[in-house]
Amino acid sequence: MAKYDIGSINELPAGKRKLVKVARQTIGVFNVNGKLCAVKNSCIHDQAPVCLGEVNGTYLPSAYGEYVWGMEGQVLRCPWHGWEFDLLTGCSLFDPETKLKTYPVSIENDRIMVEVGGMRN
């Protein structure tokens, strides 16, 4: 597994994303409320550019008649078909066994490092 320097942590404030090309693939790196995560820019459903989709939240399980919003800034929606994924885990909200390919991310000397060459999930 190789580590790639994709930029300064200052370039990726909370709520932002950065698409990078490393090891012949495009990866989206997201800052979800201060936690960095990286996913392959390919939806498992139909290889759509999933990292270009909307990042938002979702309604959480709640009592009858209640609508509780949560996971704000953590849910990535595929721009082609609307499939939703938890950015922190890569798991589909509908079927947690269905996952996007994710990569380990670390900070070294204020630089964002993404490990590519193996699948994290």
C-alpha positions as CSV (number, residue, x, y, z in Angstrom):
1,M,0.0,0.0,0.0
2,A,1.4,3.4,-0.9
3,K,0.7,6.8,0.7
4,Y,-0.1,9.8,-1.5
5,D,0.2,13.5,-0.4
6,I,-3.0,15.2,-1.6
7,G,-2.5,18.6,-0.1
8,S,-2.5,20.7,3.1
9,I,-5.1,20.2,5.7
10,N,-5.8,23.9,5.4
11,E,-7.1,23.3,1.9
12,L,-9.9,21.0,3.2
13,P,-12.0,22.8,5.9
14,A,-15.0,21.0,7.5
15,G,-17.8,20.4,5.0
16,K,-15.6,20.5,1.9
17,R,-14.3,17.8,-0.5
18,K,-11.4,17.5,-2.8
19,L,-11.2,15.1,-5.8
20,V,-7.7,13.8,-6.6
21,K,-6.3,11.3,-9.1
22,V,-3.9,8.8,-7.6
23,A,-2.8,5.4,-8.7
24,R,-4.8,5.7,-11.9
25,Q,-8.1,6.3,-10.1
26,T,-10.1,9.3,-8.8
27,I,-10.7,9.5,-5.1
28,G,-12.9,12.0,-3.2
29,V,-11.5,13.2,0.1
30,F,-14.1,14.7,2.4
31,N,-13.9,16.6,5.7
32,V,-16.9,15.4,7.7
33,N,-17.1,17.7,10.7
34,G,-13.3,17.5,11.2
35,K,-12.9,13.8,10.3
36,L,-11.3,13.0,7.0
37,C,-12.5,10.1,4.8
38,A,-11.7,9.0,1.3
39,V,-13.8,7.0,-1.2
40,K,-13.3,5.9,-4.7
41,N,-15.3,8.1,-7.1
42,S,-17.3,5.2,-8.5
43,C,-20.8,4.3,-7.3
44,I,-21.2,0.6,-6.9
45,H,-24.6,0.7,-8.6
46,D,-23.6,1.9,-12.1
47,Q,-20.1,3.4,-11.7
48,A,-21.4,7.0,-11.5
49,P,-19.1,9.7,-10.3
50,V,-20.5,9.4,-6.8
51,C,-18.1,12.0,-5.2
52,L,-19.8,14.7,-7.3
53,G,-23.0,14.1,-5.5
54,E,-24.7,16.2,-2.8
55,V,-23.5,15.8,0.8
56,N,-26.2,16.3,3.3
57,G,-27.9,14.5,6.2
58,T,-30.9,12.1,6.4
59,Y,-33.9,11.4,8.5
60,L,-33.2,9.0,11.3
61,P,-35.4,6.3,12.7
62,S,-37.8,7.9,15.1
63,A,-41.2,7.6,16.7
64,Y,-44.4,7.7,14.7
65,G,-45.2,11.2,13.6
66,E,-41.6,12.4,14.4
67,Y,-39.1,13.4,11.8
68,V,-35.6,13.5,13.2
69,W,-32.9,14.9,11.0
70,G,-29.3,13.7,11.6
71,M,-25.9,12.7,10.1
72,E,-25.7,16.3,8.7
73,G,-22.7,16.6,6.3
74,Q,-22.1,12.9,6.5
75,V,-24.4,11.4,3.7
76,L,-23.2,11.3,0.1
77,R,-26.0,10.9,-2.5
78,C,-25.1,9.5,-5.9
79,P,-25.8,12.1,-8.6
80,W,-27.2,9.6,-11.0
81,H,-29.7,7.4,-9.0
82,G,-29.8,8.9,-5.5
83,W,-28.2,6.0,-3.7
84,E,-27.0,7.3,-0.3
85,F,-23.8,6.4,1.6
86,D,-22.4,7.2,5.0
87,L,-19.1,8.9,4.2
88,L,-17.6,7.7,7.5
89,T,-18.1,4.0,6.8
90,G,-18.7,3.9,3.0
91,C,-21.9,1.9,3.8
92,S,-25.2,2.3,1.9
93,L,-27.9,3.7,4.1
94,F,-30.4,1.3,2.6
95,D,-28.2,-1.8,2.8
96,P,-25.1,-1.5,5.1
97,E,-23.6,-4.6,3.5
98,T,-23.3,-2.6,0.3
99,K,-20.2,-0.4,0.5
100,L,-18.2,2.1,-1.5
101,K,-14.5,1.5,-1.7
102,T,-12.8,3.5,1.0
103,Y,-9.2,4.4,1.8
104,P,-7.3,5.2,5.0
105,V,-6.5,8.9,5.5
106,S,-4.0,10.4,7.9
107,I,-2.5,13.8,8.7
108,E,1.3,14.0,8.6
109,N,3.0,17.4,9.2
110,D,-0.2,19.2,8.2
111,R,-0.4,17.2,5.0
112,I,-3.3,14.9,4.1
113,M,-2.1,11.4,3.2
114,V,-4.3,8.8,1.5
115,E,-3.2,5.1,1.4
116,V,-4.0,3.4,-1.9
117,G,-3.4,-0.1,-3.0
118,G,-5.8,-2.0,-0.8
119,M,-9.4,-1.8,0.2
120,R,-10.2,-0.6,3.7
121,N,-13.7,-2.1,3.9
